[in-house]
Amino acid sequence: MIQEQNRAAEKWIERLIRFFRQMPRRKSDPSEADYSGWQQSEQQYQKEQAEWLKKVEARRKQKRTGNGERPE
């Protein structure tokens, strides 16, 4: 019985691998890349990091319960 389950799991994994190998691949176009941050100053970088941190903290607060504790 365990061998049958292992075979079924292996077949499922093989099908999953085949599925992902058959998916069409799209190489990213270099013209779509965002290089705007390459020339930013340290001050700009710090500002963007602070904004990102505020967003992360806001998401964390939303996930907490009404009493301010994190849900488990």
Residue frames relative to the residue before (quaternion, step in Angstrom):
aa qw qx qy qz dx dy dz
M 1.0000 0.0000 0.0000 0.0000 0.00 0.00 0.00
I 0.6549 0.4961 -0.3160 0.4745 3.57 0.94 -0.84
Q 0.6328 0.5321 -0.3323 0.4540 3.57 1.04 -0.78
E 0.6324 0.5259 -0.3293 0.4637 3.59 1.05 -0.76
Q 0.6470 0.5079 -0.3150 0.4735 3.58 1.00 -0.81
N 0.6424 0.5174 -0.3221 0.4646 3.58 0.99 -0.81
R 0.6502 0.5087 -0.3196 0.4651 3.58 0.96 -0.83
A 0.6483 0.5131 -0.3190 0.4633 3.56 0.95 -0.86
A 0.6544 0.5027 -0.3097 0.4724 3.57 0.97 -0.83
E 0.6521 0.5089 -0.3151 0.4653 3.58 0.96 -0.83
K 0.6416 0.5128 -0.3285 0.4664 3.59 0.97 -0.80
W 0.6484 0.5169 -0.3197 0.4585 3.58 0.97 -0.85
I 0.6506 0.5052 -0.3111 0.4741 3.58 0.97 -0.86
E 0.6446 0.5143 -0.3253 0.4628 3.59 0.95 -0.82
R 0.6456 0.5042 -0.3228 0.4741 3.60 0.97 -0.78
L 0.6413 0.5254 -0.3167 0.4609 3.57 1.01 -0.81
I 0.6449 0.5063 -0.3147 0.4783 3.58 0.97 -0.84
R 0.6509 0.5088 -0.3176 0.4654 3.60 0.92 -0.87
F 0.6258 0.5480 -0.3340 0.4434 3.57 0.99 -0.84
F 0.7120 0.4490 -0.2703 0.4673 3.58 0.80 -0.96
R 0.6315 0.5220 -0.3413 0.4608 3.59 1.06 -0.60
Q 0.7003 0.4676 -0.2690 0.4675 3.59 1.08 -0.65
M 0.4932 0.6600 -0.4399 0.3573 3.58 1.22 -0.23
P 0.5000 -0.6421 0.4730 0.3376 3.57 -0.98 0.72
R 0.2634 -0.7660 0.5694 0.1401 3.52 -0.99 0.87
R 0.1238 -0.7768 0.6148 0.0570 3.50 -1.06 0.79
K 0.2678 -0.7494 0.5834 0.1621 3.51 -0.65 1.08
S 0.4897 -0.6713 0.4659 0.3041 3.53 -0.94 0.86
D 0.4239 -0.6943 0.5318 0.2356 3.51 -1.10 0.80
P 0.4611 -0.7042 0.4546 0.2913 3.61 -0.66 1.00
S 0.6090 0.5619 -0.3651 0.4245 3.58 1.12 -0.51
E 0.6433 0.5253 -0.3190 0.4565 3.60 1.22 -0.40
A 0.5162 0.6641 -0.4133 0.3489 3.58 1.21 -0.32
D 0.3364 -0.7309 0.5627 0.1897 3.52 -1.14 0.73
Y 0.0325 -0.8199 0.5706 -0.0316 3.54 -0.28 1.27
S 0.3344 0.7874 -0.4739 0.2089 3.57 1.23 0.21
G 0.6908 0.5017 -0.2831 0.4370 3.59 1.06 -0.66
W 0.4978 0.6870 -0.4261 0.3142 3.58 1.19 -0.20
Q 0.7560 0.3646 -0.2003 0.5054 3.56 1.05 -0.67
Q 0.4093 0.7332 -0.4680 0.2755 3.58 1.21 0.25
S 0.4802 -0.6562 0.5035 0.2921 3.52 -1.20 0.59
E 0.6739 -0.4697 0.3706 0.4336 3.56 -1.29 0.18
Q 0.6295 0.5430 -0.3281 0.4486 3.56 1.05 -0.78
Q 0.6531 0.4979 -0.3108 0.4785 3.59 0.97 -0.84
Y 0.6345 0.5343 -0.3225 0.4560 3.55 0.99 -0.85
Q 0.6699 0.4974 -0.2994 0.4629 3.58 0.86 -0.93
K 0.6330 0.5332 -0.3267 0.4563 3.58 1.02 -0.79
E 0.6707 0.4881 -0.2971 0.4730 3.59 0.92 -0.91
Q 0.6388 0.5195 -0.3286 0.4627 3.58 1.00 -0.76
A 0.6441 0.5163 -0.3210 0.4642 3.60 0.99 -0.79
E 0.6420 0.5115 -0.3213 0.4723 3.60 1.00 -0.79
W 0.6470 0.5168 -0.3154 0.4636 3.56 0.97 -0.87
L 0.6537 0.5217 -0.3104 0.4518 3.58 0.96 -0.89
K 0.6233 0.5331 -0.3373 0.4620 3.60 1.03 -0.75
K 0.6496 0.5115 -0.3153 0.4659 3.59 0.98 -0.83
V 0.6480 0.5133 -0.3175 0.4645 3.58 0.97 -0.84
E 0.6593 0.5017 -0.3075 0.4680 3.59 0.91 -0.87
A 0.6346 0.5236 -0.3334 0.4604 3.60 1.00 -0.77
R 0.6514 0.5020 -0.3174 0.4721 3.60 0.99 -0.80
R 0.6366 0.5242 -0.3311 0.4587 3.57 1.00 -0.76
K 0.6502 0.5168 -0.3191 0.4565 3.58 0.96 -0.83
Q 0.6344 0.5321 -0.3295 0.4538 3.58 1.05 -0.74
K 0.6763 0.5033 -0.2891 0.4536 3.57 1.07 -0.70
R 0.5983 0.5780 -0.3636 0.4192 3.59 1.19 -0.38
T 0.5502 -0.6006 0.4663 0.3452 3.53 -1.24 0.45
G 0.7398 -0.4469 0.2874 0.4128 3.57 -1.29 0.16
N 0.6953 0.4642 -0.2886 0.4666 3.59 1.10 -0.53
G 0.6167 -0.5982 0.3296 0.3914 3.60 1.23 0.26
E 0.5899 0.5630 -0.3772 0.4391 3.56 1.24 -0.02
R 0.5372 -0.6174 0.4632 0.3402 3.52 -1.17 0.54
P 0.4593 -0.6720 0.4963 0.3019 3.59 -0.97 0.77
E 0.1841 -0.7955 0.5686 0.1001 3.57 -1.06 0.66
